Amino acid sequence: MAQVKVTLVKSTIGSTESVKGTIAALGLKKIRSFKIHENTPAFQGQIKKVAHLVKVEEV
């Protein structure tokens, strides 16, 4: 599978606990932090939930 780079671009302040948990599960802590993940269906579901807070790029 292809790999993608996920970068946190907006703060989670004011977000629901569910959204904060998803951001933590993706391994993101601070703004401009990033992680590289495999592009799986489960990963795509997480990204859809927090799309307004992250930027996704193919590696």
GIUR-V184588 format. One record per residue. N is the residue number from 1. PHI is phi in whole degrees, 0 to 359 (999 if undefined). NEAR is the number of other C-alpha atoms within 10 Angstrom. D_FIRST is the distance of its C-alpha to the first C-alpha in Angstrom with 1 decimal. Layout:
n: (N,N)
phi: (PHI,PHI)
near: (NEAR,NEAR)
d_first: (D_FIRST,D_FIRST)
This chain:
n: (1,2,3,4,5,6,7,8,9,10,11,12,13,14,15,16,17,18,19,20,21,22,23,24,25,26,27,28,29,30,31,32,33,34,35,36,37,38,39,40,41,42,43,44,45,46,47,48,49,50,51,52,53,54,55,56,57,58,59)
phi: (999,286,256,229,257,249,239,281,247,229,287,267,299,87,276,288,299,297,293,298,294,294,299,296,295,282,86,258,238,246,300,73,281,218,219,251,232,285,273,254,301,295,296,297,295,295,296,300,289,242,301,282,245,235,240,243,228,284,256)
near: (7,9,13,17,15,22,20,24,15,13,14,17,7,8,11,9,10,11,16,18,11,15,20,11,11,19,16,18,15,13,14,14,13,19,13,16,17,13,14,12,9,9,13,12,11,15,19,10,13,18,13,11,17,20,16,15,10,11,10)
d_first: (0.0,3.8,6.5,9.7,13.2,15.5,19.2,22.2,24.7,27.2,29.1,28.8,32.7,33.9,30.6,30.7,29.9,26.9,25.4,26.4,24.8,21.4,21.7,22.6,19.7,17.3,19.4,21.4,25.1,26.9,26.6,24.6,22.7,18.9,15.9,12.4,9.8,6.3,6.2,7.3,10.6,12.7,11.7,12.4,15.7,16.7,16.2,18.3,21.0,21.4,20.6,24.2,23.9,20.6,19.1,15.4,14.2,11.2,11.3)
